[in-house]
Amino acid sequence: MTLPFTYATAPDQHTAVLGVKLAYRSLGVTQGVPLLLNTHFRGTMDHWDPVFLDSIAAKRHVILFDNAGVGRSEGEVPLTYAGWAKYGSGLMAALGIEQYDVFGFSMGGFVAQLIALEDPLHVRRLILAGTGPSAGDGVMGSAPGPFEELLSASDEQSNHAAFVKHFFSHSAAKQQKGEQWWERMTHARSNRSDYVGAEGTRCQVSALQRFFSPEHAAEGTYDRLDQIKIPVLIANGSNDVLIATDNSIVLWRRLINAPTHLHLYPDSGHGFLDEFSEHFSQLINDFLE
């Protein structure tokens, strides 16, 4: 079957959401319930693994987007994840989509939880990858070193080094898989957007700090996860140094009213979805059937 658009060929499109011009791409099959993807810290539409996305898109309608202030979208990066979530659900409303599934990777997983909580009438299923809940009992902080390297990377060389180093386990074989992912990602499209710059990154960090602040627990997800009643798939690597793997387990335990599946990939880290792209995409497609 020839798909209308793949990750490499899907054109940039734009629509107004909450008064802001957002950029998005639509790929894969044209029927069925769409899957909205929310990406990681400093990432844009151009920082997904093409093998992973095209494998999902072979069976599903996939929608990528740059949230406000990111990549090809206009506006400013919201200072709360609730603000990010409003743009995600607002995009689907602007496109006239009444029912959709949500995928969130890493920081995008925080946003995906909030979309599911704030738009329960329209979200059908939820996939949370390399992520966890907001501040609460059992939620672990990440080791400061890896995050600081992602935060401070400022050019192609330092971004390359930081993301490969900390998305993949540190053995030579695993780092080689990271280099293969980087090659796939950076050569999938021409005219790619850069990682989020200094000002946008500061806003993203502010949202992160607020999400994990006990003083703002009511704005988070930890105490509200029992409100989610739709099927949820949680996945992570067995040794995630950016968002502790234990936090995925806490997330699974807190979703007491949702039929929830937890899948941990062996000897892998935050970027497990890029290392096990074909297996995880098949797991997603099976879950969404």
QUIPE-V407267 format. One record per residue. N is the residue number from 1. RES is the residue in three letters. OMEGA is omega in degrees with one decimal (* if undefined). Layout:
# QUIPE-V407267
N/RES/OMEGA
N/RES/OMEGA
This chain:
# QUIPE-V407267
1/MET/176.6
2/THR/-179.0
3/LEU/177.2
4/PRO/179.3
5/PHE/172.7
6/THR/176.7
7/TYR/-176.2
8/ALA/-171.3
9/THR/-177.7
10/ALA/-178.4
11/PRO/171.9
12/ASP/173.9
13/GLN/-177.2
14/HIS/173.1
15/THR/-179.8
16/ALA/176.6
17/VAL/-178.8
18/LEU/177.8
19/GLY/-178.5
20/VAL/178.8
21/LYS/-179.6
22/LEU/175.7
23/ALA/177.9
24/TYR/175.1
25/ARG/179.7
26/SER/-178.2
27/LEU/177.8
28/GLY/-178.8
29/VAL/-173.3
30/THR/179.9
31/GLN/177.4
32/GLY/-178.4
33/VAL/-179.8
34/PRO/176.4
35/LEU/-180.0
36/LEU/-177.3
37/LEU/177.1
38/ASN/-168.9
39/THR/-170.8
40/HIS/177.9
41/PHE/177.4
42/ARG/-177.3
43/GLY/176.0
44/THR/175.4
45/MET/-176.1
46/ASP/-177.9
47/HIS/172.4
48/TRP/175.5
49/ASP/-178.1
50/PRO/178.5
51/VAL/179.2
52/PHE/-175.9
53/LEU/-178.8
54/ASP/177.0
55/SER/174.9
56/ILE/-175.1
57/ALA/176.5
58/ALA/-178.0
59/LYS/-173.7
60/ARG/170.5
61/HIS/-174.9
62/VAL/177.4
63/ILE/172.9
64/LEU/173.4
65/PHE/170.3
66/ASP/178.9
67/ASN/-176.4
68/ALA/177.6
69/GLY/-176.0
70/VAL/172.2
71/GLY/-176.2
72/ARG/178.8
73/SER/177.7
74/GLU/177.9
75/GLY/-178.7
76/GLU/178.3
77/VAL/178.4
78/PRO/-177.5
79/LEU/175.3
80/THR/175.9
81/TYR/174.4
82/ALA/175.9
83/GLY/176.5
84/TRP/-176.9
85/ALA/179.9
86/LYS/177.5
87/TYR/178.0
88/GLY/178.7
89/SER/178.3
90/GLY/176.4
91/LEU/-179.1
92/MET/176.7
93/ALA/179.9
94/ALA/179.3
95/LEU/177.9
96/GLY/-178.0
97/ILE/-173.8
98/GLU/178.4
99/GLN/-178.0
100/TYR/172.8
101/ASP/-176.1
102/VAL/174.6
103/PHE/176.1
104/GLY/177.8
105/PHE/174.7
106/SER/176.9
107/MET/176.2
108/GLY/175.8
109/GLY/174.4
110/PHE/-179.4
111/VAL/-178.6
112/ALA/176.8
113/GLN/-178.1
114/LEU/175.3
115/ILE/179.9
116/ALA/-179.7
117/LEU/-173.9
118/GLU/-178.8
119/ASP/-171.9
120/PRO/-178.6
121/LEU/-174.6
122/HIS/-178.6
123/VAL/-175.9
124/ARG/-179.6
125/ARG/-171.6
126/LEU/177.8
127/ILE/-175.9
128/LEU/-174.3
129/ALA/176.6
130/GLY/-172.6
131/THR/-179.9
132/GLY/178.7
133/PRO/175.7
134/SER/-174.8
135/ALA/178.8
136/GLY/-178.7
137/ASP/177.3
138/GLY/-179.9
139/VAL/-175.4
140/MET/172.0
141/GLY/179.1
142/SER/173.9
143/ALA/-173.0
144/PRO/-174.8
145/GLY/-179.1
146/PRO/-179.9
147/PHE/179.8
148/GLU/178.7
149/GLU/175.7
150/LEU/-178.8
151/LEU/-172.2
152/SER/179.2
153/ALA/-170.4
154/SER/178.1
155/ASP/-175.5
156/GLU/-176.7
157/GLN/-178.0
158/SER/174.5
159/ASN/178.1
160/HIS/-177.0
161/ALA/-174.4
162/ALA/-176.0
163/PHE/177.6
164/VAL/-177.2
165/LYS/-170.3
166/HIS/173.0
167/PHE/-175.2
168/PHE/175.6
169/SER/-165.8
170/HIS/174.9
171/SER/-179.3
172/ALA/-178.7
173/ALA/-179.1
174/LYS/177.3
175/GLN/175.1
176/GLN/174.4
177/LYS/176.3
178/GLY/177.9
179/GLU/178.0
180/GLN/175.8
181/TRP/-178.7
182/TRP/179.2
183/GLU/178.3
184/ARG/-174.8
185/MET/-173.0
186/THR/179.3
187/HIS/-176.9
188/ALA/-178.0
189/ARG/172.7
190/SER/177.3
191/ASN/-178.2
192/ARG/175.4
193/SER/179.1
194/ASP/168.4
195/TYR/179.7
196/VAL/-176.9
197/GLY/-170.0
198/ALA/-176.2
199/GLU/178.0
200/GLY/178.6
201/THR/177.5
202/ARG/178.2
203/CYS/178.2
204/GLN/178.3
205/VAL/177.5
206/SER/178.0
207/ALA/179.0
208/LEU/-179.0
209/GLN/180.0
210/ARG/-178.9
211/PHE/-177.4
212/PHE/177.3
213/SER/177.0
214/PRO/-179.5
215/GLU/-178.9
216/HIS/-176.7
217/ALA/-178.2
218/ALA/179.0
219/GLU/-174.7
220/GLY/-176.7
221/THR/-171.0
222/TYR/-175.8
223/ASP/-177.5
224/ARG/-174.7
225/LEU/177.7
226/ASP/177.5
227/GLN/179.8
228/ILE/-176.0
229/LYS/178.9
230/ILE/176.9
231/PRO/-177.8
232/VAL/171.7
233/LEU/177.3
234/ILE/178.8
235/ALA/177.6
236/ASN/170.0
237/GLY/-176.3
238/SER/-178.8
239/ASN/-179.2
240/ASP/-178.3
241/VAL/-179.6
242/LEU/171.4
243/ILE/-168.9
244/ALA/179.0
245/THR/178.6
246/ASP/-179.8
247/ASN/174.3
248/SER/178.7
249/ILE/175.1
250/VAL/178.9
251/LEU/178.8
252/TRP/-178.9
253/ARG/-177.2
254/ARG/-178.5
255/LEU/-169.8
256/ILE/-178.2
257/ASN/-179.6
258/ALA/170.5
259/PRO/-167.4
260/THR/176.9
261/HIS/178.0
262/LEU/-179.5
263/HIS/177.9
264/LEU/-179.0
265/TYR/-173.9
266/PRO/174.3
267/ASP/-179.6
268/SER/-174.8
269/GLY/-174.7
270/HIS/-177.9
271/GLY/-179.3
272/PHE/-178.0
273/LEU/176.0
274/ASP/177.6
275/GLU/-179.1
276/PHE/-170.7
277/SER/-177.4
278/GLU/179.9
279/HIS/-177.0
280/PHE/177.9
281/SER/176.6
282/GLN/176.9
283/LEU/178.5
284/ILE/-178.4
285/ASN/177.0
286/ASP/-179.7
287/PHE/-176.0
288/LEU/179.0
289/GLU/*
